[in-house]
Amino acid sequence: MLDDRPAGEPIAPQLGALALLHPGGHHGLDAHTMVMVVDTVDTPEGAVVVWHLPDHPDYWDWAATITAADVASIISTDPDPYAVPPPHTEDTP
């Protein structure tokens, strides 16, 4: 899938996505702590709420509001809507 964002523009996190944040930000996470995007907020525009993953010891005690600038990398949990399914064969319905 082609990325049509202007060069240098950060990727906006989407609901359900997993993200690694830049270390040392206001959220207080290191570079190896994965979070999940769980909600959107109105201000600032494009901000989202993230939680720790369920297996993290602070899962019930921590949340943060972040923007795309806080995100180092994103793992989408939604299937690619433009993906081409594999061709059907006699072995697959």
C-alpha atoms as a printed R data frame, in Angstrom:
   type eleno elety resid chain resno       x       y      z
1  ATOM     1    CA   MET     A     1   0.000   0.000  0.000
2  ATOM     2    CA   LEU     A     2   1.384   3.403 -0.940
3  ATOM     3    CA   ASP     A     3   1.931   6.022  1.741
4  ATOM     4    CA   ASP     A     4   0.455   9.322  0.497
5  ATOM     5    CA   ARG     A     5   1.468  11.419  3.527
6  ATOM     6    CA   PRO     A     6   3.730  14.425  2.909
7  ATOM     7    CA   ALA     A     7   7.396  13.617  3.560
8  ATOM     8    CA   GLY     A     8   8.294  13.855  7.228
9  ATOM     9    CA   GLU     A     9   4.711  13.865  8.506
10 ATOM    10    CA   PRO     A    10   4.256  11.446 11.445
11 ATOM    11    CA   ILE     A    11   1.839   8.530 11.152
12 ATOM    12    CA   ALA     A    12  -1.353   9.095 13.148
13 ATOM    13    CA   PRO     A    13  -2.106   6.166 15.462
14 ATOM    14    CA   GLN     A    14  -5.476   4.468 14.865
15 ATOM    15    CA   LEU     A    15  -7.772   2.767 17.388
16 ATOM    16    CA   GLY     A    16  -6.575  -0.732 18.227
17 ATOM    17    CA   ALA     A    17  -3.045  -0.148 16.943
18 ATOM    18    CA   LEU     A    18  -0.013  -1.074 18.993
19 ATOM    19    CA   ALA     A    19   2.685   1.577 19.335
20 ATOM    20    CA   LEU     A    20   6.178   2.122 20.630
21 ATOM    21    CA   LEU     A    21   6.727   5.699 21.804
22 ATOM    22    CA   HIS     A    22   9.838   7.857 21.687
23 ATOM    23    CA   PRO     A    23  11.652   7.442 25.006
24 ATOM    24    CA   GLY     A    24  11.932  10.366 27.395
25 ATOM    25    CA   GLY     A    25   8.599  11.959 26.491
26 ATOM    26    CA   HIS     A    26   5.937  13.227 28.880
27 ATOM    27    CA   HIS     A    27   4.492   9.703 29.055
28 ATOM    28    CA   GLY     A    28   7.536   8.367 30.925
29 ATOM    29    CA   LEU     A    29   7.966   5.126 28.951
30 ATOM    30    CA   ASP     A    30  11.141   3.533 27.724
31 ATOM    31    CA   ALA     A    31  11.692   2.601 24.076
32 ATOM    32    CA   HIS     A    32  10.662  -1.045 24.607
33 ATOM    33    CA   THR     A    33   7.241  -0.632 26.243
34 ATOM    34    CA   MET     A    34   4.404  -1.343 23.812
35 ATOM    35    CA   VAL     A    35   1.050   0.441 24.306
36 ATOM    36    CA   MET     A    36  -2.377   0.075 22.688
37 ATOM    37    CA   VAL     A    37  -4.457   2.926 21.258
38 ATOM    38    CA   VAL     A    38  -7.847   2.733 23.002
39 ATOM    39    CA   ASP     A    39  -9.663   6.054 22.460
40 ATOM    40    CA   THR     A    40  -9.558   9.425 20.724
41 ATOM    41    CA   VAL     A    41  -9.736  12.870 22.337
42 ATOM    42    CA   ASP     A    42 -10.790  16.215 20.892
43 ATOM    43    CA   THR     A    43  -7.873  18.365 21.993
44 ATOM    44    CA   PRO     A    44  -5.242  18.480 20.648
45 ATOM    45    CA   GLU     A    45  -6.453  17.391 17.234
46 ATOM    46    CA   GLY     A    46  -5.338  13.864 16.389
47 ATOM    47    CA   ALA     A    47  -4.554  12.947 19.994
48 ATOM    48    CA   VAL     A    48  -5.328   9.448 21.241
49 ATOM    49    CA   VAL     A    49  -5.404   7.668 24.596
50 ATOM    50    CA   VAL     A    50  -3.067   4.715 25.097
51 ATOM    51    CA   TRP     A    51  -2.936   1.991 27.738
52 ATOM    52    CA   HIS     A    52  -0.359  -0.591 28.628
53 ATOM    53    CA   LEU     A    53  -0.990  -4.065 27.215
54 ATOM    54    CA   PRO     A    54  -2.957  -6.432 29.500
55 ATOM    55    CA   ASP     A    55   0.152  -8.383 30.535
56 ATOM    56    CA   HIS     A    56   1.951  -5.250 31.799
57 ATOM    57    CA   PRO     A    57   2.045  -4.863 35.619
58 ATOM    58    CA   ASP     A    58   0.725  -1.263 35.395
59 ATOM    59    CA   TYR     A    59  -2.141  -2.153 33.032
60 ATOM    60    CA   TRP     A    60  -4.835  -0.966 35.466
61 ATOM    61    CA   ASP     A    61  -2.907   2.051 36.781
62 ATOM    62    CA   TRP     A    62  -1.637   3.963 33.752
63 ATOM    63    CA   ALA     A    63  -2.937   5.790 30.683
64 ATOM    64    CA   ALA     A    64  -1.571   8.612 28.552
65 ATOM    65    CA   THR     A    65  -2.722  10.966 25.833
66 ATOM    66    CA   ILE     A    66  -0.316  11.091 22.904
67 ATOM    67    CA   THR     A    67  -0.051  12.572 19.428
68 ATOM    68    CA   ALA     A    68   1.574  11.224 16.282
69 ATOM    69    CA   ALA     A    69   4.796  13.061 17.218
70 ATOM    70    CA   ASP     A    70   5.140  10.805 20.303
71 ATOM    71    CA   VAL     A    71   5.074   7.615 18.214
72 ATOM    72    CA   ALA     A    72   8.312   5.899 17.208
73 ATOM    73    CA   SER     A    73   6.597   2.989 15.409
74 ATOM    74    CA   ILE     A    74   3.132   1.539 14.917
75 ATOM    75    CA   ILE     A    75   1.827  -1.976 14.402
76 ATOM    76    CA   SER     A    76  -1.623  -1.951 12.859
77 ATOM    77    CA   THR     A    77  -4.051  -4.562 14.123
78 ATOM    78    CA   ASP     A    78  -6.475  -4.048 11.228
79 ATOM    79    CA   PRO     A    79  -6.076  -6.115  8.074
80 ATOM    80    CA   ASP     A    80  -4.993  -4.199  5.006
81 ATOM    81    CA   PRO     A    81  -8.196  -3.247  3.119
82 ATOM    82    CA   TYR     A    82  -6.216  -3.219 -0.150
83 ATOM    83    CA   ALA     A    83  -4.634  -6.630  0.308
84 ATOM    84    CA   VAL     A    84  -5.310  -9.110 -2.476
85 ATOM    85    CA   PRO     A    85  -6.533 -12.470 -1.160
86 ATOM    86    CA   PRO     A    86  -4.645 -15.537 -2.365
87 ATOM    87    CA   PRO     A    87  -6.160 -17.328 -5.354
88 ATOM    88    CA   HIS     A    88  -8.495 -20.243 -4.640
89 ATOM    89    CA   THR     A    89  -7.179 -23.682 -5.382
90 ATOM    90    CA   GLU     A    90  -8.607 -27.177 -5.147
91 ATOM    91    CA   ASP     A    91  -7.157 -27.408 -1.628
92 ATOM    92    CA   THR     A    92  -8.760 -24.187 -0.361
93 ATOM    93    CA   PRO     A    93 -12.414 -23.212 -0.679
